[in-house]
């Protein structure tokens, strides 16, 4: 004796709807909305630095000028994409080097020099103005980049 199953059109439609719901539920539960990143930010961290001049007069009338970077120290993270926007506010020209990072450039009065780098080693790196190196030349004009 054989058994015969009769399947109605309505049962087939219900089976299809249940199967589709099961598939969508499986896809939804396994969906991972996170994105893989490469560890490097796409936008740099920007620091604004300006050249500053201080003038003073001694009791005997002698005038002294001192130059500095302001702020005098910034802190960045190792492997962080960094951008310095150095604006020339005081002094005609400030050629500079950033020791240890292999960077050199020049800041002119009224202009902004942009320096982009990624520091690979922790430490403190001086920004040295090559014009204002000692007291006789209105310096030392030195700032520091600390890499943590």
Helices and strands as residue ranges (DSSP letters): H 9-30, E 45-57, E 63-70, E 73-76, E 81-87, E 93-98, E 103-108, E 112-118, E 123-129, G 135-137, E 142-147
